[in-house]
Amino acid sequence: MSDVQQRIDQLVKDNDIVLFMKGNANFPMCGFSGRAIQLLKASGVDTKTLTTINVLDDAEIRQGIKEYSNWPTIPQLYVKGEFIGGSDIMTEMYESGELPKVLGA
C-alpha cells in the first residue's frame, strides 16, 4: 500500500463519518459535494462532528481516493470504515430512508 493509500486508510478507519469532497462542510466547492452535505445534515449529522477532506488541497488524495475505493468520482462517503458511495448513491439512500440508519442518526 502506497503512502497516500495508507493516509486514506487511516482517515477512513479513525473517523466514524468521513466525506472526501471538494471544499468543506461550510463551503462546498461543487454541486455534488454541496448535495452530499445537505443530505448528511438532513439525515441528522452535525457537520461539526463530520470529518471532511478537501481533495482540492491535495492532488495525491484526490487521485488516491479514487483508487482506494475503485470509484471514479468525488464526493465519497465512508461510515465506520465502509465505503457508502457518492452523492447519487447518498440521494437514493436518503430517499429510501436508509441513509439516516447507516449514519446512526
C-alpha positions in Angstrom: 0.0 0.0 0.0 1.4 3.4 -1.0 1.9 6.3 1.4 -1.2 8.1 0.2 -3.3 4.9 0.4 -2.1 4.4 4.0 -3.1 8.0 4.8 -6.5 7.5 3.3 -6.9 4.2 5.1 -6.0 5.8 8.4 -8.5 8.7 7.9 -11.3 6.2 7.0 -10.6 3.9 10.0 -10.0 6.7 12.6 -13.2 8.7 11.9 -16.8 7.5 12.1 -18.1 9.6 9.2 -15.7 10.8 6.5 -16.6 12.7 3.4 -13.9 13.2 0.7 -15.2 16.3 -1.1 -14.4 19.4 -3.0 -14.4 22.2 -0.4 -15.6 21.7 3.2 -18.9 21.4 5.1 -19.2 25.2 5.4 -18.1 25.9 1.8 -18.7 23.1 -0.7 -17.0 23.9 -4.0 -19.1 21.8 -6.3 -22.7 21.0 -6.6 -22.3 17.3 -5.9 -20.3 18.0 -2.7 -22.9 20.5 -1.6 -25.7 18.0 -2.2 -23.7 15.4 -0.1 -23.5 17.9 2.8 -27.2 18.7 2.5 -28.1 15.0 2.6 -25.9 14.5 5.7 -27.5 17.4 7.5 -31.0 16.2 6.5 -30.1 12.8 8.0 -29.2 14.4 11.3 -25.4 14.6 11.1 -23.9 17.6 12.9 -21.3 18.9 10.4 -19.1 19.9 13.4 -18.6 16.1 14.1 -18.2 15.3 10.4 -14.7 14.8 9.1 -14.3 16.3 5.6 -11.3 16.0 3.4 -10.9 18.7 0.8 -9.5 16.9 -2.2 -8.7 20.2 -3.9 -6.0 20.8 -1.2 -4.1 17.6 -2.0 -3.7 16.2 -5.5 -2.4 12.8 -4.1 -5.5 12.4 -2.0 -7.7 13.5 -4.9 -6.4 10.7 -7.2 -5.6 8.2 -4.4 -9.2 8.2 -3.0 -10.5 7.1 -6.5 -8.0 4.2 -6.4 -8.7 3.3 -2.8 -12.4 3.0 -3.3 -12.3 1.9 -7.0 -14.9 4.7 -7.5 -14.2 7.4 -10.2 -16.0 10.4 -8.7 -16.0 12.8 -5.7 -17.6 13.2 -3.2 -17.1 9.8 -1.5 -18.7 9.0 1.9 -17.3 6.5 4.4 -19.1 5.4 7.5 -17.3 3.4 10.2 -14.6 2.4 7.6 -17.1 1.3 5.0 -17.4 3.0 1.6 -21.0 4.1 1.1 -20.9 5.9 -2.3 -21.1 9.3 -3.9 -23.9 11.9 -3.9 -26.1 9.8 -6.3 -26.0 6.8 -4.0 -26.5 9.0 -1.0 -29.5 10.6 -2.6 -31.1 7.1 -3.3 -30.3 6.0 0.2 -31.8 9.2 1.7 -35.0 8.9 -0.4 -35.4 5.2 0.8 -34.8 6.2 4.4 -31.6 4.1 4.6 -29.0 6.9 4.9 -30.0 8.1 8.4 -29.9 4.4 9.6 -26.5 3.8 8.1 -25.3 7.1 9.7 -26.7 6.1 13.1 -28.6 9.5 13.1 
